[in-house]
Amino acid sequence: MKLHRLAVALCLSVATTAALADSMHNYPPKETARAESVETTQSAHVWQAPVAQAAPTGKTRQQVLQELKQAERDGLIQHGDNDYPPSESRVQLNKEKYAARQRAAQAQ
């Protein structure tokens, strides 16, 4: 008998959840959906001249690479998530490491 009650309760909860999930929204609102479809239908038949696309703004790859190199020289490049923003001691250590790498590269 307990198993029967458990099965009935489970079925009722599933049916109730599905019914409430479907009935508690009004998306998209019927007025908005109708207005958008009318605008789309009307504007679909109007020809518009092509507009020149503006060139993308921002930095070039070369500019970003130069900034990264400068940040590495200044000791600001992060090597992990533990010290952000880098402390003065970390910046000084990074500068020393960069200088040592440059000396090693020039020696080769």
N, C-alpha and C positions, 0 to 999 in steps of 0.2 A: 504494500500500500504506500509506503514512504517513497519508493522508487517511482510509482505512478504520479504522486504529487510533485516530486522533483521534476519529472519530465514535463508535466503540464506547466509548472512555473517557468521552466526554461523556454518552452514554446511561446508562452505569453510574453515573456520579457523580450524575446527576439522579435516577435511580431510588433510589439508596442514600440520598440526602438526604431525599427524600420519605418513604421508609420509616422512617428514623430520627426524622424530625420528628414523625411520627404515633405512634410507639411509646414515646417517652421521657416521657410524662406520664400522670398519672392524675387529671385534673381534670374535674369535681369527684369527690372520692373516693366510691366507691359507697355506703359506709356513711352518709356525711353526706347525700348526695342522697336516699337512702331515708328517713332520719330527718326531713329537712325536708319531704318530700312527705307523710309521715304527719301531721306537725304541721299543715301547711297544710290538709290534708283535714279533720282534726278541728276546727280552729278556724274553718273556713269556715261551719260550721253553727251556730255560737254567736253569738247576738245580743249586742252590747254597746251600752250607752247612750252617746250622744254626749257627748264631754268638751268643756267650754268651753275655747276656745283662749285662751291668755294673750296679752295685748297685746304687740306687738313692743317689745322694749326697745332702747335706744340713743338717739341724739340725733335731734332733729327737723331738718328742713332749715333752719329759721330759726336753730337753735343752731349748726349747722355754718357757715352764712354769717356769723354774728356772730364765730365763732372765726377764720374766714379774714380778716375785716376787721381784727380785733385783731392777727393775725399780720402783716398787711401794715403796720399802724401801727408795730409793733415791729421791722420790717425783716427778718422771718424768711422772707418769701415768696421762694422760689427762682426764678431766671430762667435756667434751664439746668442742666446736669448737671456743670459743671466745678468748682463750688465748693460741695460738700456735705460736711458741714454748713457753713453760711455762716460765714466768718471775721468777726472783729470789724470789719474795714474794710468788708467787704461789707454787714454789718448797718447800719453807719453810712451808707454810700452809699444803701442802700435806704430808710432813714429820710428822708434828704435828698430823694430822688426823690419819696417819698410826700408830704412837706410841700410840695414845689414843685407837684405835681399838685393838691393841695388849694387852694393859693393861686391857681392858675390857674383852678380851677373856681369859686372864690368871686368872682373878678374878673369872670367872665362874667355 
